[in-house]
Amino acid sequence: MSLVIFSTICSLVIIYFAVMPKNLNTLELALIMILVIYLDSNVMDIVMLNLKSIKLSDKLAGIVTFYLTFLVLYPLVLAWNIDRLYSTHSKSVKIGFSLFTILLIAGLENLTKIVNAVNYVNWNWEQDILQWVIIWLISFGGHLLFRKLVLKELKQ
């Protein structure tokens, strides 16, 4: 059941992300997605292996669901968020939209718990939201530095 739910969600996100008009170029979006995958996988390694706070399901569907979410769903949602930030000019809308995205990812992670894809031992909402705020800040900051570097190189 978990694989069906999350594969449907991922399919809808992939289709929407593919057909929506984008404000960032493909290289910027790829950087954001690779950075999110790298940061999330490092956090998950520390939390799962060292702290033993999260345990994967014993079922293959739960394991595939877990990897589908953190390799496809979360990077696309964060890349979509950063891309959409360039379409609005109001700071309050940007902050609200970013917080909504972080809460959406935390909610999706809670859904993985509900469908028994992941078992949280010593992990809670506050740590999850803090994790995604830090990942979002590093991703957005990395994107800004990358964009500045690319624009500087293109002007030369």
C-alpha positions in Angstrom: 0.0 0.0 0.0 2.8 2.4 0.8 4.5 1.9 -2.5 1.2 2.6 -4.4 0.5 5.8 -2.4 4.0 7.2 -2.8 4.5 6.1 -6.4 1.3 7.9 -7.3 2.4 11.0 -5.4 5.8 10.9 -7.1 4.3 10.4 -10.5 2.0 13.4 -10.1 5.0 15.6 -8.8 7.2 14.4 -11.7 4.4 15.2 -14.3 3.7 18.6 -12.8 7.4 19.5 -12.5 8.0 18.4 -16.1 5.2 20.5 -17.6 5.3 23.6 -15.5 7.0 26.7 -16.8 10.4 27.2 -15.0 12.2 30.3 -13.8 15.5 28.5 -13.3 17.6 26.8 -16.0 18.1 23.0 -16.0 21.6 23.3 -14.6 20.4 25.2 -11.5 17.5 22.8 -10.9 19.9 19.8 -11.2 22.3 21.4 -8.7 19.4 21.9 -6.2 18.2 18.3 -6.6 21.7 16.8 -6.3 22.4 19.0 -3.2 19.2 18.0 -1.6 19.8 14.3 -2.2 23.3 14.6 -0.9 22.3 16.5 2.3 19.3 14.3 3.0 21.2 11.1 2.5 23.9 12.3 4.9 21.4 13.2 7.5 19.6 9.9 7.1 22.9 8.0 7.4 23.7 9.8 10.7 20.2 9.4 12.1 19.7 5.7 11.0 23.1 4.3 11.4 24.7 6.3 14.2 21.7 7.5 16.3 19.5 4.5 15.4 16.5 6.8 15.5 14.9 5.6 12.3 14.4 2.1 11.2 13.4 1.0 7.7 10.6 -1.4 7.1 11.4 -5.1 6.6 9.2 -5.2 3.5 10.5 -4.5 0.1 7.7 -2.1 -0.6 8.5 0.0 2.4 12.2 0.2 1.5 11.4 1.2 -2.1 9.0 3.8 -0.8 11.6 5.3 1.5 14.2 5.5 -1.3 11.6 6.8 -3.8 10.7 9.6 -1.4 14.1 10.8 -0.6 15.6 10.4 -4.1 12.7 11.7 -6.1 9.9 13.4 -4.1 11.8 15.6 -1.7 14.4 17.0 -4.1 11.7 17.8 -6.7 9.5 19.5 -4.1 12.4 21.6 -2.9 13.6 22.4 -6.4 10.0 23.4 -7.3 9.9 25.6 -4.2 13.1 27.5 -5.0 12.0 27.8 -8.7 8.6 29.3 -7.6 10.3 31.8 -5.3 11.6 33.6 -8.4 8.0 34.1 -9.7 6.8 36.2 -6.7 8.1 39.5 -5.4 6.5 39.7 -1.9 8.8 38.6 0.9 6.0 37.4 3.1 4.7 35.2 0.3 8.2 33.8 -0.2 8.6 33.0 3.5 5.1 31.5 3.7 5.6 29.4 0.6 9.0 28.1 1.9 7.5 27.3 5.3 4.6 25.5 3.6 7.1 23.4 1.5 9.0 22.4 4.6 5.8 21.5 6.4 4.7 19.6 3.4 7.9 17.5 3.4 7.6 16.9 7.1 4.0 15.8 6.5 5.1 13.4 3.8 7.7 12.0 6.1 5.0 11.5 8.7 2.9 9.7 6.0 5.8 7.3 5.5 5.5 6.5 9.2 1.8 6.0 9.0 2.0 3.6 6.1 4.8 1.6 7.9 7.6 2.4 5.4 9.7 3.8 8.2 9.6 3.4 12.0 10.7 6.4 14.1 12.3 5.4 17.4 13.7 8.6 18.8 12.7 11.1 16.1 10.0 13.7 16.2 8.4 16.6 14.3 10.7 19.3 15.7 13.8 17.4 14.6 12.3 16.7 11.3 11.3 20.3 10.6 14.7 21.5 11.8 16.4 19.1 9.5 14.4 20.3 6.5 14.9 24.0 7.4 18.6 23.5 7.4 18.5 21.5 4.2 16.4 24.2 2.6 18.8 27.0 3.8 21.9 25.2 2.5 20.2 24.4 -0.8 19.0 28.0 -1.3 22.3 29.4 -0.3 24.2 27.0 -2.5 21.9 28.0 -5.4 22.5 31.7 -4.8 26.2 31.2 -4.8 26.0 28.9 -7.9 23.8 31.5 -9.7 26.2 34.3 -8.9 29.2 32.2 -10.2 27.3 31.3 -13.4 26.3 34.8 -14.1 29.9 36.0 -13.5 31.2 33.4 -15.9 28.6 34.3 -18.5 29.6 38.0 -18.4 33.3 37.3 -19.1 
